[in-house]
């Protein structure tokens, strides 16, 4: 155990030396277990960039975004960063091949189905938040900053929702985020809770606003649901608010 921590301390020093260059200091030569050990030792969060060799947006981010000094200054200070290759190729080096199994497990366990995907973990290796698709420097900094904030961590908020502890004021945004990740089942579950137990219990003057009506309309998924029935029952009033046939499904 003493030898392990001495080794990790050495790796930490090496990582710090490499981190003097501009851009994101992606770790090389460490296994997933060692990455988590390093993060725990240094009390840093973990950032994984999940990419595929055929993914053009991934290549652009690798070439133009990750080398940015501003991004590196932010991420290197608070994250242990690793690039994880999701596919395999004949050009893969020894380290990439050694990561095949870890990469496969990470992708399956965290339901990664598009590239690039950004995953953020706590220093203890717990998944907190994620991003999907190409991100510019400012977008990625904002995403990483949100991952540091318990009030903005996607999976932390999802846990609170499942435990019945999430405030209704957070639910519409959480449902929208779940929908953006392609998890329509979770998004609908969250929105149904928000609709049935909050929106539809508002006074008429609070409920019948364009913002609320648009939100309900965007989340109607079946003709038997309360959202659809609400639009059918109040079709004329809703159309008069929008001065259009907004409620005509």
C-alpha positions, 0 to 999 in steps of 0.5 A, spaced: 500 500 500 505 504 501 508 503 495 502 504 491 501 511 494 508 513 493 507 511 485 501 515 485 505 521 488 510 520 483 505 520 477 502 526 480 508 530 480 509 527 473 502 529 471 503 536 474 510 537 470 506 535 463 500 540 465 505 546 464 503 546 457 497 549 454 491 546 453 488 540 457 493 535 460 490 528 458 493 523 462 496 517 459 499 511 461 494 510 467 488 505 468 481 507 470 483 504 477 489 508 477 485 514 474 480 514 480 486 513 485 489 519 482 483 523 483 482 521 490 489 522 492 489 529 489 481 531 491 480 532 484 474 531 480 474 526 473 473 528 466 472 523 461 472 525 453 469 519 450 470 519 442 471 515 436 476 515 431 471 516 425 467 522 429 469 528 425 466 533 431 471 529 436 477 530 431 475 538 431 475 538 439 481 535 439 485 539 434 481 546 436 478 546 443 482 541 448 489 545 446 486 552 448 489 555 454 483 558 458 480 551 458 486 547 460 487 552 466 480 551 468 480 543 467 487 542 469 486 545 476 480 541 478 480 535 474 484 529 472 482 528 465 482 522 460 480 521 453 477 514 452 476 511 445 470 508 444 472 504 438 478 500 435 483 501 429 489 498 427 493 504 429 491 503 436 497 504 440 499 499 446 495 504 452 489 504 447 489 497 447 490 496 454 484 501 455 479 496 451 475 493 456 475 499 461 472 503 455 467 498 454 465 498 461 464 505 462 460 506 455 455 500 457 455 502 465 454 510 463 449 508 457 454 512 452 451 512 445 453 518 441 460 521 440 463 525 443 460 525 450 463 528 456 462 525 463 464 528 469 465 524 476 466 525 483 473 524 486 470 518 489 468 516 482 461 517 482 458 519 475 455 526 477 454 530 470 455 529 462 455 533 456 453 530 449 456 533 442 461 538 440 462 543 445 466 550 444 471 552 450 466 556 453 461 551 453 465 546 456 468 550 461 460 552 463 459 544 463 465 542 467 463 548 472 456 545 473 459 538 474 462 541 480 456 544 483 451 539 486 445 544 484 447 543 477 449 536 477 444 532 472 445 525 476 445 528 483 438 532 481 436 525 478 437 522 484 433 527 488 427 526 483 427 519 484 427 520 492 422 525 491 426 530 494 427 535 488 423 541 488 418 542 482 422 549 480 427 544 478 423 539 474 422 542 467 429 543 466 431 536 468 426 533 464 429 538 458 436 535 459 434 528 460 430 529 453 436 532 450 440 526 452 435 522 448 432 519 455 425 520 453 422 515 458 426 519 464 424 525 461 417 524 460 417 521 467 419 527 470 415 532 466 409 528 468 410 529 475 411 536 474 405 537 470 400 532 474 402 535 481 404 542 480 402 545 473 395 543 473 394 545 480 396 552 479 390 557 479 388 559 472 391 566 472 398 562 473 397 556 469 394 559 462 401 563 460 404 562 453 410 559 457 407 554 461 402 552 455 408 551 450 411 547 455 405 542 456 405 542 448 412 540 447 411 534 452 405 531 449 406 524 448 400 520 448 392 522 446 390 519 453 395 523 457 393 529 461 397 534 457 393 532 451 386 532 455 388 538 458 389 541 451 383 538 448 378 541 454 381 548 453 382 548 446 379 555 445 382 558 450 389 556 449 388 558 441 385 565 443 392 566 448 396 564 442 391 567 437 392 561 433 390 554 432 396 552 437 392 547 441 389 543 435 392 536 435 
